[in-house]
């Protein structure tokens, strides 16, 4: 059985007019669950999952533009207590 903390928590349906990005997050040891919960509470976050490997979490963000995604990463994701560093991946808009 997969622990509840590992389940995906999709909050919104896909909207093609929105820009999307994924944020790979490293956290302080032991803060994975708390950072995961805090990230899911952010309006810009549509999904978040705890990972095994080089990164501790992956967070999906949707916003009106890539500039807004960058702002959310700097002002919201990085402001969560326990976040050590982030790497943002922008989704291609084709």
C-alpha positions in Angstrom: 0.0 0.0 0.0 1.3 3.5 -0.9 1.4 5.9 2.1 -1.1 8.8 1.8 1.8 11.3 1.8 3.0 9.8 -1.5 -0.3 10.2 -3.3 -0.7 12.8 -6.0 -3.1 15.6 -5.2 -4.3 17.1 -8.4 -6.2 20.3 -7.6 -7.3 21.6 -11.1 -8.0 20.4 -14.6 -5.7 21.2 -17.5 -6.2 24.7 -19.0 -4.4 25.2 -22.3 -4.3 29.0 -21.9 -2.1 28.7 -18.8 1.7 28.3 -18.7 3.0 25.3 -16.7 6.3 24.5 -15.0 7.7 21.9 -12.7 9.8 22.7 -9.7 12.3 20.2 -8.4 12.8 20.8 -4.7 15.4 19.8 -2.2 14.5 20.2 1.4 16.1 20.1 4.8 16.3 16.5 6.1 13.0 15.4 7.7 10.9 18.3 6.3 9.6 16.5 3.2 6.1 16.0 4.5 5.7 19.5 5.9 7.0 21.2 2.7 4.8 18.9 0.6 1.7 20.0 2.6 2.6 23.7 2.4 3.2 23.5 -1.3 -0.2 21.9 -1.9 -1.8 24.8 0.0 -0.5 27.4 -2.5 -3.0 28.6 -5.1 -0.5 28.3 -8.0 0.3 24.7 -7.2 -1.8 22.1 -9.1 0.1 19.0 -8.1 3.0 17.9 -5.8 4.7 14.6 -5.1 7.4 13.4 -2.7 10.3 11.8 -4.6 13.1 9.4 -4.0 16.5 10.3 -5.6 18.3 13.5 -6.3 15.3 15.7 -5.5 12.8 15.4 -2.6 9.7 16.9 -4.2 8.3 17.8 -7.6 5.8 20.6 -7.7 3.6 21.5 -10.7 2.8 25.2 -11.1 0.3 26.8 -13.5 0.1 30.6 -14.0 -0.9 33.1 -16.7 2.7 33.4 -17.9 6.2 32.1 -17.4 7.0 35.3 -15.6 4.3 34.6 -13.1 5.6 31.1 -12.6 9.1 32.5 -11.9 7.5 35.0 -9.4 5.6 32.1 -7.6 8.8 30.1 -7.3 10.8 33.0 -5.8 8.0 34.4 -3.6 6.1 31.3 -2.6 7.9 28.0 -3.1 11.3 29.2 -1.9 9.6 30.9 1.1 8.3 27.6 2.5 10.3 26.7 5.7 12.6 23.7 5.0 13.1 24.4 1.3 16.9 24.3 0.6 17.0 24.9 -3.2 14.9 24.6 -6.3 15.3 23.9 -10.0 12.5 25.1 -12.3 11.6 23.4 -15.6 9.4 25.3 -18.0 7.0 23.4 -20.1 7.2 24.0 -23.8 4.3 25.9 -25.3 3.8 24.6 -28.8 
